[in-house]
């Protein structure tokens, strides 16, 4: 549940590379703008994209 009181979901992808039964690499991809939107912070995040000027 977000601070706005609305439930939200966002897609993500976890890539795990395994060699000889051991995890040798993990890469995590998430939709950061989707998270900001779900948390009600999209406007603030977008405003910060220009370097704060």
mmCIF file as Biopython writes it, N, C-alpha, C and O atoms, coordinates in Angstrom:
data_model
#
loop_
_atom_site.group_PDB
_atom_site.id
_atom_site.type_symbol
_atom_site.label_atom_id
_atom_site.label_alt_id
_atom_site.label_comp_id
_atom_site.label_asym_id
_atom_site.label_entity_id
_atom_site.label_seq_id
_atom_site.pdbx_PDB_ins_code
_atom_site.Cartn_x
_atom_site.Cartn_y
_atom_site.Cartn_z
_atom_site.occupancy
_atom_site.B_iso_or_equiv
_atom_site.auth_seq_id
_atom_site.auth_asym_id
_atom_site.pdbx_PDB_model_num
ATOM 1   N N  . UNK A ? 1  ? 0.859  -1.182  0.000   1.0 0.0 1  A 1 
ATOM 2   C CA . UNK A ? 1  ? 0.000  0.000   0.000   1.0 0.0 1  A 1 
ATOM 3   C C  . UNK A ? 1  ? 0.894  1.230   0.000   1.0 0.0 1  A 1 
ATOM 4   O O  . UNK A ? 1  ? 1.904  1.270   0.703   1.0 0.0 1  A 1 
ATOM 5   N N  . UNK A ? 2  ? 0.528  2.220   -0.777  1.0 0.0 2  A 1 
ATOM 6   C CA . UNK A ? 2  ? 1.331  3.431   -0.887  1.0 0.0 2  A 1 
ATOM 7   C C  . UNK A ? 2  ? 0.886  4.470   0.136   1.0 0.0 2  A 1 
ATOM 8   O O  . UNK A ? 2  ? -0.165 4.307   0.756   1.0 0.0 2  A 1 
ATOM 9   N N  . UNK A ? 3  ? 1.669  5.542   0.325   1.0 0.0 3  A 1 
ATOM 10  C CA . UNK A ? 3  ? 1.270  6.609   1.252   1.0 0.0 3  A 1 
ATOM 11  C C  . UNK A ? 3  ? -0.039 7.288   0.833   1.0 0.0 3  A 1 
ATOM 12  O O  . UNK A ? 3  ? -0.698 7.930   1.652   1.0 0.0 3  A 1 
ATOM 13  N N  . UNK A ? 4  ? -0.410 7.146   -0.434  1.0 0.0 4  A 1 
ATOM 14  C CA . UNK A ? 4  ? -1.665 7.731   -0.911  1.0 0.0 4  A 1 
ATOM 15  C C  . UNK A ? 4  ? -2.869 6.901   -0.490  1.0 0.0 4  A 1 
ATOM 16  O O  . UNK A ? 4  ? -4.009 7.347   -0.614  1.0 0.0 4  A 1 
ATOM 17  N N  . UNK A ? 5  ? -2.616 5.688   0.011   1.0 0.0 5  A 1 
ATOM 18  C CA . UNK A ? 5  ? -3.705 4.804   0.406   1.0 0.0 5  A 1 
ATOM 19  C C  . UNK A ? 5  ? -4.201 3.918   -0.726  1.0 0.0 5  A 1 
ATOM 20  O O  . UNK A ? 5  ? -5.078 3.078   -0.525  1.0 0.0 5  A 1 
ATOM 21  N N  . UNK A ? 6  ? -3.639 4.105   -1.917  1.0 0.0 6  A 1 
ATOM 22  C CA . UNK A ? 6  ? -4.032 3.282   -3.065  1.0 0.0 6  A 1 
ATOM 23  C C  . UNK A ? 6  ? -3.031 2.154   -3.250  1.0 0.0 6  A 1 
ATOM 24  O O  . UNK A ? 6  ? -1.824 2.353   -3.114  1.0 0.0 6  A 1 
ATOM 25  N N  . UNK A ? 7  ? -3.533 0.986   -3.558  1.0 0.0 7  A 1 
ATOM 26  C CA . UNK A ? 7  ? -2.659 -0.142  -3.879  1.0 0.0 7  A 1 
ATOM 27  C C  . UNK A ? 7  ? -2.080 0.079   -5.270  1.0 0.0 7  A 1 
ATOM 28  O O  . UNK A ? 7  ? -2.721 0.686   -6.128  1.0 0.0 7  A 1 
ATOM 29  N N  . UNK A ? 8  ? -0.872 -0.414  -5.489  1.0 0.0 8  A 1 
ATOM 30  C CA . UNK A ? 8  ? -0.284 -0.315  -6.820  1.0 0.0 8  A 1 
ATOM 31  C C  . UNK A ? 8  ? 0.649  -1.493  -7.057  1.0 0.0 8  A 1 
ATOM 32  O O  . UNK A ? 8  ? 1.101  -2.152  -6.121  1.0 0.0 8  A 1 
ATOM 33  N N  . UNK A ? 9  ? 0.918  -1.733  -8.305  1.0 0.0 9  A 1 
ATOM 34  C CA . UNK A ? 9  ? 1.852  -2.786  -8.701  1.0 0.0 9  A 1 
ATOM 35  C C  . UNK A ? 9  ? 2.720  -2.223  -9.812  1.0 0.0 9  A 1 
ATOM 36  O O  . UNK A ? 9  ? 2.296  -1.337  -10.555 1.0 0.0 9  A 1 
ATOM 37  N N  . UNK A ? 10 ? 3.924  -2.736  -9.920  1.0 0.0 10 A 1 
ATOM 38  C CA . UNK A ? 10 ? 4.783  -2.313  -11.012 1.0 0.0 10 A 1 
ATOM 39  C C  . UNK A ? 10 ? 5.585  -3.519  -11.486 1.0 0.0 10 A 1 
ATOM 40  O O  . UNK A ? 10 ? 5.945  -4.395  -10.700 1.0 0.0 10 A 1 
ATOM 41  N N  . UNK A ? 11 ? 5.858  -3.544  -12.790 1.0 0.0 11 A 1 
ATOM 42  C CA . UNK A ? 11 ? 6.579  -4.695  -13.325 1.0 0.0 11 A 1 
ATOM 43  C C  . UNK A ? 11 ? 8.064  -4.629  -12.991 1.0 0.0 11 A 1 
ATOM 44  O O  . UNK A ? 11 ? 8.642  -3.549  -12.866 1.0 0.0 11 A 1 
ATOM 45  N N  . UNK A ? 12 ? 8.655  -5.777  -12.852 1.0 0.0 12 A 1 
ATOM 46  C CA . UNK A ? 12 ? 10.087 -5.866  -12.630 1.0 0.0 12 A 1 
ATOM 47  C C  . UNK A ? 12 ? 10.616 -7.153  -13.240 1.0 0.0 12 A 1 
ATOM 48  O O  . UNK A ? 12 ? 9.867  -8.085  -13.529 1.0 0.0 12 A 1 
ATOM 49  N N  . UNK A ? 13 ? 11.913 -7.175  -13.425 1.0 0.0 13 A 1 
ATOM 50  C CA . UNK A ? 13 ? 12.558 -8.338  -14.008 1.0 0.0 13 A 1 
ATOM 51  C C  . UNK A ? 13 ? 13.841 -8.599  -13.235 1.0 0.0 13 A 1 
ATOM 52  O O  . UNK A ? 13 ? 14.648 -7.689  -13.046 1.0 0.0 13 A 1 
ATOM 53  N N  . UNK A ? 14 ? 14.029 -9.806  -12.796 1.0 0.0 14 A 1 
ATOM 54  C CA . UNK A ? 14 ? 15.242 -10.204 -12.098 1.0 0.0 14 A 1 
ATOM 55  C C  . UNK A ? 14 ? 15.943 -11.242 -12.961 1.0 0.0 14 A 1 
ATOM 56  O O  . UNK A ? 14 ? 15.383 -12.304 -13.234 1.0 0.0 14 A 1 
ATOM 57  N N  . UNK A ? 15 ? 17.166 -10.942 -13.393 1.0 0.0 15 A 1 
ATOM 58  C CA . UNK A ? 15 ? 17.954 -11.852 -14.220 1.0 0.0 15 A 1 
ATOM 59  C C  . UNK A ? 15 ? 19.071 -12.416 -13.347 1.0 0.0 15 A 1 
ATOM 60  O O  . UNK A ? 15 ? 19.883 -11.671 -12.799 1.0 0.0 15 A 1 
ATOM 61  N N  . UNK A ? 16 ? 19.099 -13.720 -13.228 1.0 0.0 16 A 1 
ATOM 62  C CA . UNK A ? 16 ? 20.105 -14.395 -12.410 1.0 0.0 16 A 1 
ATOM 63  C C  . UNK A ? 16 ? 20.902 -15.334 -13.310 1.0 0.0 16 A 1 
ATOM 64  O O  . UNK A ? 16 ? 20.330 -16.174 -14.004 1.0 0.0 16 A 1 
ATOM 65  N N  . UNK A ? 17 ? 22.219 -15.186 -13.295 1.0 0.0 17 A 1 
ATOM 66  C CA . UNK A ? 17 ? 23.089 -16.073 -14.072 1.0 0.0 17 A 1 
ATOM 67  C C  . UNK A ? 17 ? 23.743 -17.046 -13.090 1.0 0.0 17 A 1 
ATOM 68  O O  . UNK A ? 17 ? 24.329 -16.641 -12.087 1.0 0.0 17 A 1 
ATOM 69  N N  . UNK A ? 18 ? 23.628 -18.323 -13.401 1.0 0.0 18 A 1 
ATOM 70  C CA . UNK A ? 18 ? 24.144 -19.380 -12.530 1.0 0.0 18 A 1 
ATOM 71  C C  . UNK A ? 18 ? 25.196 -20.177 -13.294 1.0 0.0 18 A 1 
ATOM 72  O O  . UNK A ? 18 ? 25.004 -20.535 -14.456 1.0 0.0 18 A 1 
ATOM 73  N N  . UNK A ? 19 ? 26.305 -20.444 -12.622 1.0 0.0 19 A 1 
ATOM 74  C CA . UNK A ? 19 ? 27.371 -21.254 -13.208 1.0 0.0 19 A 1 
ATOM 75  C C  . UNK A ? 19 ? 27.801 -22.285 -12.165 1.0 0.0 19 A 1 
ATOM 76  O O  . UNK A ? 19 ? 28.137 -21.934 -11.034 1.0 0.0 19 A 1 
ATOM 77  N N  . UNK A ? 20 ? 27.787 -23.531 -12.549 1.0 0.0 20 A 1 
ATOM 78  C CA . UNK A ? 20 ? 28.184 -24.631 -11.659 1.0 0.0 20 A 1 
ATOM 79  C C  . UNK A ? 20 ? 27.404 -24.612 -10.343 1.0 0.0 20 A 1 
ATOM 80  O O  . UNK A ? 20 ? 27.961 -24.883 -9.279  1.0 0.0 20 A 1 
ATOM 81  N N  . UNK A ? 21 ? 26.114 -24.289 -10.424 1.0 0.0 21 A 1 
ATOM 82  C CA . UNK A ? 21 ? 25.256 -24.309 -9.249  1.0 0.0 21 A 1 
ATOM 83  C C  . UNK A ? 21 ? 25.391 -23.104 -8.338  1.0 0.0 21 A 1 
ATOM 84  O O  . UNK A ? 21 ? 24.801 -23.084 -7.258  1.0 0.0 21 A 1 
ATOM 85  N N  . UNK A ? 22 ? 26.159 -22.090 -8.749  1.0 0.0 22 A 1 
ATOM 86  C CA . UNK A ? 22 ? 26.345 -20.877 -7.944  1.0 0.0 22 A 1 
ATOM 87  C C  . UNK A ? 22 ? 25.870 -19.659 -8.713  1.0 0.0 22 A 1 
ATOM 88  O O  . UNK A ? 22 ? 26.052 -19.563 -9.926  1.0 0.0 22 A 1 
ATOM 89  N N  . UNK A ? 23 ? 25.266 -18.742 -8.000  1.0 0.0 23 A 1 
ATOM 90  C CA . UNK A ? 23 ? 24.858 -17.483 -8.614  1.0 0.0 23 A 1 
ATOM 91  C C  . UNK A ? 23 ? 26.111 -16.655 -8.861  1.0 0.0 23 A 1 
ATOM 92  O O  . UNK A ? 23 ? 26.858 -16.357 -7.929  1.0 0.0 23 A 1 
ATOM 93  N N  . UNK A ? 24 ? 26.341 -16.285 -10.116 1.0 0.0 24 A 1 
ATOM 94  C CA . UNK A ? 24 ? 27.536 -15.507 -10.450 1.0 0.0 24 A 1 
ATOM 95  C C  . UNK A ? 24 ? 27.207 -14.078 -10.864 1.0 0.0 24 A 1 
ATOM 96  O O  . UNK A ? 24 ? 28.097 -13.230 -10.933 1.0 0.0 24 A 1 
ATOM 97  N N  . UNK A ? 25 ? 25.929 -13.808 -11.140 1.0 0.0 25 A 1 
ATOM 98  C CA . UNK A ? 25 ? 25.555 -12.461 -11.550 1.0 0.0 25 A 1 
ATOM 99  C C  . UNK A ? 25 ? 24.064 -12.273 -11.340 1.0 0.0 25 A 1 
ATOM 100 O O  . UNK A ? 25 ? 23.262 -13.154 -11.650 1.0 0.0 25 A 1 
ATOM 101 N N  . UNK A ? 26 ? 23.702 -11.108 -10.807 1.0 0.0 26 A 1 
ATOM 102 C CA . UNK A ? 26 ? 22.281 -10.768 -10.628 1.0 0.0 26 A 1 
ATOM 103 C C  . UNK A ? 26 ? 22.071 -9.367  -11.174 1.0 0.0 26 A 1 
ATOM 104 O O  . UNK A ? 26 ? 22.843 -8.453  -10.884 1.0 0.0 26 A 1 
ATOM 105 N N  . UNK A ? 27 ? 21.037 -9.211  -11.954 1.0 0.0 27 A 1 
ATOM 106 C CA . UNK A ? 27 ? 20.685 -7.898  -12.465 1.0 0.0 27 A 1 
ATOM 107 C C  . UNK A ? 27 ? 19.193 -7.706  -12.226 1.0 0.0 27 A 1 
ATOM 108 O O  . UNK A ? 27 ? 18.387 -8.598  -12.492 1.0 0.0 27 A 1 
ATOM 109 N N  . UNK A ? 28 ? 18.841 -6.533  -11.721 1.0 0.0 28 A 1 
ATOM 110 C CA . UNK A ? 28 ? 17.475 -6.219  -11.317 1.0 0.0 28 A 1 
ATOM 111 C C  . UNK A ? 28 ? 16.982 -5.026  -12.131 1.0 0.0 28 A 1 
ATOM 112 O O  . UNK A ? 28 ? 17.611 -3.967  -12.116 1.0 0.0 28 A 1 
ATOM 113 N N  . UNK A ? 29 ? 15.881 -5.181  -12.831 1.0 0.0 29 A 1 
ATOM 114 C CA . UNK A ? 29 ? 15.305 -4.099  -13.630 1.0 0.0 29 A 1 
ATOM 115 C C  . UNK A ? 29 ? 13.918 -3.785  -13.078 1.0 0.0 29 A 1 
ATOM 116 O O  . UNK A ? 29 ? 13.061 -4.666  -13.010 1.0 0.0 29 A 1 
ATOM 117 N N  . UNK A ? 30 ? 13.697 -2.545  -12.689 1.0 0.0 30 A 1 
ATOM 118 C CA . UNK A ? 30 ? 12.401 -2.114  -12.174 1.0 0.0 30 A 1 
ATOM 119 C C  . UNK A ? 30 ? 11.968 -0.841  -12.898 1.0 0.0 30 A 1 
ATOM 120 O O  . UNK A ? 30 ? 12.795 -0.116  -13.452 1.0 0.0 30 A 1 
ATOM 121 N N  . UNK A ? 31 ? 10.706 -0.592  -12.886 1.0 0.0 31 A 1 
ATOM 122 C CA . UNK A ? 31 ? 10.137 0.620   -13.483 1.0 0.0 31 A 1 
ATOM 123 C C  . UNK A ? 31 ? 10.124 1.713   -12.419 1.0 0.0 31 A 1 
ATOM 124 O O  . UNK A ? 31 ? 9.148  1.865   -11.685 1.0 0.0 31 A 1 
ATOM 125 N N  . UNK A ? 32 ? 11.217 2.471   -12.342 1.0 0.0 32 A 1 
ATOM 126 C CA . UNK A ? 32 ? 11.345 3.498   -11.320 1.0 0.0 32 A 1 
ATOM 127 C C  . UNK A ? 32 ? 10.280 4.574   -11.403 1.0 0.0 32 A 1 
ATOM 128 O O  . UNK A ? 32 ? 9.797  5.045   -10.374 1.0 0.0 32 A 1 
ATOM 129 N N  . UNK A ? 33 ? 9.908  4.968   -12.606 1.0 0.0 33 A 1 
ATOM 130 C CA . UNK A ? 33 ? 8.860  5.977   -12.749 1.0 0.0 33 A 1 
ATOM 131 C C  . UNK A ? 33 ? 7.507  5.407   -12.332 1.0 0.0 33 A 1 
ATOM 132 O O  . UNK A ? 33 ? 6.668  6.129   -11.792 1.0 0.0 33 A 1 
ATOM 133 N N  . UNK A ? 34 ? 7.294  4.128   -12.578 1.0 0.0 34 A 1 
ATOM 134 C CA . UNK A ? 34 ? 6.061  3.488   -12.125 1.0 0.0 34 A 1 
ATOM 135 C C  . UNK A ? 34 ? 5.979  3.451   -10.606 1.0 0.0 34 A 1 
ATOM 136 O O  . UNK A ? 34 ? 4.907  3.645   -10.033 1.0 0.0 34 A 1 
ATOM 137 N N  . UNK A ? 35 ? 7.114  3.202   -9.954  1.0 0.0 35 A 1 
ATOM 138 C CA . UNK A ? 35 ? 7.155  3.224   -8.490  1.0 0.0 35 A 1 
ATOM 139 C C  . UNK A ? 35 ? 6.850  4.629   -7.983  1.0 0.0 35 A 1 
ATOM 140 O O  . UNK A ? 35 ? 6.044  4.801   -7.068  1.0 0.0 35 A 1 
ATOM 141 N N  . UNK A ? 36 ? 7.498  5.643   -8.582  1.0 0.0 36 A 1 
ATOM 142 C CA . UNK A ? 36 ? 7.245  7.027   -8.180  1.0 0.0 36 A 1 
ATOM 143 C C  . UNK A ? 36 ? 5.769  7.377   -8.355  1.0 0.0 36 A 1 
ATOM 144 O O  . UNK A ? 36 ? 5.179  8.044   -7.505  1.0 0.0 36 A 1 
ATOM 145 N N  . UNK A ? 37 ? 5.185  6.929   -9.446  1.0 0.0 37 A 1 
ATOM 146 C CA . UNK A ? 37 ? 3.755  7.188   -9.685  1.0 0.0 37 A 1 
ATOM 147 C C  . UNK A ? 37 ? 2.908  6.521   -8.610  1.0 0.0 37 A 1 
ATOM 148 O O  . UNK A ? 37 ? 2.004  7.142   -8.050  1.0 0.0 37 A 1 
ATOM 149 N N  . UNK A ? 38 ? 3.201  5.253   -8.322  1.0 0.0 38 A 1 
ATOM 150 C CA . UNK A ? 38 ? 2.434  4.516   -7.319  1.0 0.0 38 A 1 
ATOM 151 C C  . UNK A ? 38 ? 2.546  5.117   -5.932  1.0 0.0 38 A 1 
ATOM 152 O O  . UNK A ? 38 ? 1.620  5.007   -5.128  1.0 0.0 38 A 1 
ATOM 153 N N  . UNK A ? 39 ? 3.683  5.756   -5.645  1.0 0.0 39 A 1 
ATOM 154 C CA . UNK A ? 39 ? 3.891  6.382   -4.340  1.0 0.0 39 A 1 
ATOM 155 C C  . UNK A ? 39 ? 3.408  7.825   -4.297  1.0 0.0 39 A 1 
ATOM 156 O O  . UNK A ? 39 ? 3.538  8.498   -3.274  1.0 0.0 39 A 1 
ATOM 157 N N  . UNK A ? 40 ? 2.850  8.300   -5.410  1.0 0.0 40 A 1 
ATOM 158 C CA . UNK A ? 40 ? 2.356  9.672   -5.460  1.0 0.0 40 A 1 
ATOM 159 C C  . UNK A ? 40 ? 3.481  10.699  -5.537  1.0 0.0 40 A 1 
ATOM 160 O O  . UNK A ? 40 ? 3.283  11.853  -5.158  1.0 0.0 40 A 1 
ATOM 161 N N  . UNK A ? 41 ? 4.658  10.300  -6.020  1.0 0.0 41 A 1 
ATOM 162 C CA . UNK A ? 41 ? 5.835  11.183  -6.068  1.0 0.0 41 A 1 
ATOM 163 C C  . UNK A ? 41 ? 6.293  11.473  -7.495  1.0 0.0 41 A 1 
ATOM 164 O O  . UNK A ? 41 ? 7.379  12.020  -7.687  1.0 0.0 41 A 1 
ATOM 165 N N  . UNK A ? 42 ? 5.497  11.121  -8.493  1.0 0.0 42 A 1 
ATOM 166 C CA . UNK A ? 42 ? 5.921  11.276  -9.877  1.0 0.0 42 A 1 
ATOM 167 C C  . UNK A ? 42 ? 6.226  12.726  -10.229 1.0 0.0 42 A 1 
ATOM 168 O O  . UNK A ? 42 ? 7.217  12.993  -10.909 1.0 0.0 42 A 1 
ATOM 169 N N  . UNK A ? 43 ? 5.406  13.660  -9.787  1.0 0.0 43 A 1 
ATOM 170 C CA . UNK A ? 43 ? 5.631  15.069  -10.090 1.0 0.0 43 A 1 
ATOM 171 C C  . UNK A ? 43 ? 6.969  15.548  -9.510  1.0 0.0 43 A 1 
ATOM 172 O O  . UNK A ? 43 ? 7.716  16.260  -10.180 1.0 0.0 43 A 1 
ATOM 173 N N  . UNK A ? 44 ? 7.263  15.162  -8.288  1.0 0.0 44 A 1 
ATOM 174 C CA . UNK A ? 44 ? 8.514  15.577  -7.653  1.0 0.0 44 A 1 
ATOM 175 C C  . UNK A ? 44 ? 9.718  14.937  -8.341  1.0 0.0 44 A 1 
ATOM 176 O O  . UNK A ? 44 ? 10.747 15.588  -8.521  1.0 0.0 44 A 1 
ATOM 177 N N  . UNK A ? 45 ? 9.598  13.683  -8.721  1.0 0.0 45 A 1 
ATOM 178 C CA . UNK A ? 45 ? 10.705 13.003  -9.407  1.0 0.0 45 A 1 
ATOM 179 C C  . UNK A ? 45 ? 10.929 13.645  -10.776 1.0 0.0 45 A 1 
ATOM 180 O O  . UNK A ? 45 ? 12.064 13.943  -11.148 1.0 0.0 45 A 1 
ATOM 181 N N  . UNK A ? 46 ? 9.861  13.854  -11.513 1.0 0.0 46 A 1 
ATOM 182 C CA . UNK A ? 46 ? 9.985  14.477  -12.839 1.0 0.0 46 A 1 
ATOM 183 C C  . UNK A ? 46 ? 10.583 15.871  -12.736 1.0 0.0 46 A 1 
ATOM 184 O O  . UNK A ? 46 ? 11.373 16.259  -13.597 1.0 0.0 46 A 1 
ATOM 185 N N  . UNK A ? 47 ? 10.234 16.627  -11.719 1.0 0.0 47 A 1 
ATOM 186 C CA . UNK A ? 47 ? 10.777 17.972  -11.536 1.0 0.0 47 A 1 
ATOM 187 C C  . UNK A ? 47 ? 12.279 17.918  -11.280 1.0 0.0 47 A 1 
ATOM 188 O O  . UNK A ? 47 ? 13.006 18.832  -11.668 1.0 0.0 47 A 1 
ATOM 189 N N  . UNK A ? 48 ? 12.740 16.873  -10.642 1.0 0.0 48 A 1 
ATOM 190 C CA . UNK A ? 48 ? 14.156 16.732  -10.356 1.0 0.0 48 A 1 
ATOM 191 C C  . UNK A ? 48 ? 14.991 16.249  -11.526 1.0 0.0 48 A 1 
ATOM 192 O O  . UNK A ? 48 ? 16.219 16.266  -11.451 1.0 0.0 48 A 1 
ATOM 193 N N  . UNK A ? 49 ? 14.359 15.820  -12.601 1.0 0.0 49 A 1 
ATOM 194 C CA . UNK A ? 49 ? 15.096 15.280  -13.745 1.0 0.0 49 A 1 
ATOM 195 C C  . UNK A ? 49 ? 15.892 16.347  -14.487 1.0 0.0 49 A 1 
ATOM 196 O O  . UNK A ? 49 ? 16.845 16.019  -15.194 1.0 0.0 49 A 1 
ATOM 197 N N  . UNK A ? 50 ? 15.526 17.596  -14.345 1.0 0.0 50 A 1 
ATOM 198 C CA . UNK A ? 50 ? 16.253 18.645  -15.074 1.0 0.0 50 A 1 
ATOM 199 C C  . UNK A ? 50 ? 17.445 19.157  -14.276 1.0 0.0 50 A 1 
ATOM 200 O O  . UNK A ? 50 ? 18.019 20.188  -14.626 1.0 0.0 50 A 1 
ATOM 201 N N  . UNK A ? 51 ? 17.823 18.468  -13.229 1.0 0.0 51 A 1 
ATOM 202 C CA . UNK A ? 51 ? 18.964 18.872  -12.428 1.0 0.0 51 A 1 
ATOM 203 C C  . UNK A ? 51 ? 18.630 19.866  -11.348 1.0 0.0 51 A 1 
ATOM 204 O O  . UNK A ? 51 ? 19.530 20.419  -10.716 1.0 0.0 51 A 1 
ATOM 205 N N  . UNK A ? 52 ? 17.358 20.105  -11.124 1.0 0.0 52 A 1 
ATOM 206 C CA . UNK A ? 52 ? 16.942 21.002  -10.060 1.0 0.0 52 A 1 
ATOM 207 C C  . UNK A ? 52 ? 16.963 22.476  -10.437 1.0 0.0 52 A 1 
ATOM 208 O O  . UNK A ? 52 ? 16.780 23.340  -9.579  1.0 0.0 52 A 1 
ATOM 209 N N  . UNK A ? 53 ? 17.186 22.768  -11.717 1.0 0.0 53 A 1 
ATOM 210 C CA . UNK A ? 53 ? 17.223 24.180  -12.110 1.0 0.0 53 A 1 
ATOM 211 C C  . UNK A ? 53 ? 15.871 24.693  -12.542 1.0 0.0 53 A 1 
ATOM 212 O O  . UNK A ? 53 ? 15.741 25.864  -12.902 1.0 0.0 53 A 1 
#
